[in-house]
Amino acid sequence: MHRKTFRRAAAAITAAGTAVLALSACSPPVDVTAAGDAANPACAPMMVALPDKIGDAQLRKTNSQATAAWGDPSQVILRCGVNIPGPTTDRCVSVNDVDWVIKEGDPYYTLTTYGREPATEILMDPDKISSATVLADLAAAAGKIKSTRQCVGQEDLQNLPSSK
């Protein structure tokens, strides 16, 4: 009889210890400021389609609506509902039918969807993860927001008929 009580107590202590270890292993949510239009319902389909990993970086919890982060420390931060970019001379690339405006900063790049409302912004450190990997891994999710226009490059402008 005494052995049963001891076994139950030992099992309870082991379970409690495991729970404490599991909780202490969790990272706190990443503090990300929500974008101005984060409550836009068009963000929802993209947010539920986000990948669990970008490269080797795991998806983490954030503390704001329509945001995401990958890596510990964060290598990629995503915010849906940012200002929609207008015409720009910044580089624009298309990856899997999603256009992105790229602003190269030091040390972070800002990648913003072009031609989609609401726009999505990604902040990333190119020294820690490749922008090609980030854009390829996020294209399917970003594509959940309907495209209304495409990037136009210098070569496209030169090929337009003149209005003489």
Number of C-alpha atoms within 10 A of each C-alpha: 5 6 8 9 10 11 11 11 12 12 12 12 12 12 12 12 12 12 12 11 11 10 10 10 9 10 11 11 13 19 13 18 14 19 20 12 19 22 14 14 12 19 25 16 14 20 19 11 14 18 15 13 16 22 14 10 18 16 19 20 16 19 14 16 20 25 25 24 27 24 17 13 11 18 20 25 21 23 26 30 23 18 15 16 15 9 9 11 10 12 13 20 20 16 15 13 13 25 25 28 21 19 15 15 12 8 9 16 17 18 24 25 30 27 21 23 21 22 24 26 24 24 20 25 19 18 10 12 16 14 20 11 11 19 21 17 19 22 21 18 18 25 18 18 21 13 17 9 10 17 19 14 14 8 8 9 10 9 8 8 7 7 4 3
